[in-house]
């Protein structure tokens, strides 16, 4: 399960991540809140059988077409008036993913059911009520209204924004902001009504892939803050998972003292792309291991928010990237990269790592970043 540097899901310094030292409990200047040291014994899962969905036997050879009711979209040029696209699908369980510059709304019965919007950055998230999507286009944050198809831009923000994640009340977004040199990145929070951004991290490193907890108390994210080369002081460009206590948002300058590291995958490992369980007690994330050729093997791991019970869920020849728990906690959607063709598909599996099923399979295209 190798992946080239520069591919989605694994990065060199800015795009991909790995993990090194154990820095558990609150960082320098933190409050008295502490988290337990994570277990470094990772149980190996049983390798599952990967199958394709039998309901779409010719999907792999067909070029998907958008429904006639949905015209080609561009976030700032087309504001279509359409019925709620969810009504066109045959299921109440939906996935959204990115393919060839477009966001697709899908179900297991209709993998490419409805084409939603043209998006140049393949990362989007649904609001808690499912009525809106947040994504970025040309470095600006955008909102897509599911009921009408209307797309609006959050004005007044600097460009360079991506990876938005909703607060559980649907009023705010936490997102990644890249500096002009695209070397470092920080996390910001913005209320979607007043568009007044607040910076919540200030390390001179990478902070990215934020995810707000279901109870609103924490923001999980990945950072290479702990991955400094102790010999020459440079950063290794790989990440670990951290938690930020959102109680600091009333005094944002104090947030740097309210951050706790919860993973430590060692000098040859990394963790990235955290996703919360619906009960807020666990996190899924990509866990990587450095291979002899300089690339990384990517699997899916889980850990409790106190840093305990670190588990490896997948162990296949493929790369499993960007996992997302389903709202009912029964399934995990993720991006699967084929090690031979380097193509990416959307897959779903049980939370145990068993019964991996391909939702999409188009050898000529990549489908990535699925979310429920």
Secondary structure, 3 states (H helix, E strand, C coil): CCCCCCCCCCCCCCCCCCECCCCCCECCCCCCCCCCCCCCCCECCCCCCEEECHHHCCHHHCCCCCCCCCCCCCCCCCCCCCCCHHHHCCCCCCEEEEECCEEEEECCCCCCCEEEEECCCCCEEECCCCCEEEEEECCEEEEEECCCCCEEECCCCCCCEEEEEECCCCCEEEEEEECCCCCCEEEEEEECCCCCCEECCCCCCEEEEEEECCCCCEEEEEECCCCECCCCCCECCCCEEEEEEHHHHHHHHHHHHCEEECCCCCCCEEEEEEEECCCCCEEEEEEEEECCCCCEEEEEEEEECCCCCCEECCCCCCEEEEEEECCCCCEEEEEEECCCCCCEEEEEEECCCCCEEECCCCCCCCEEEEEC
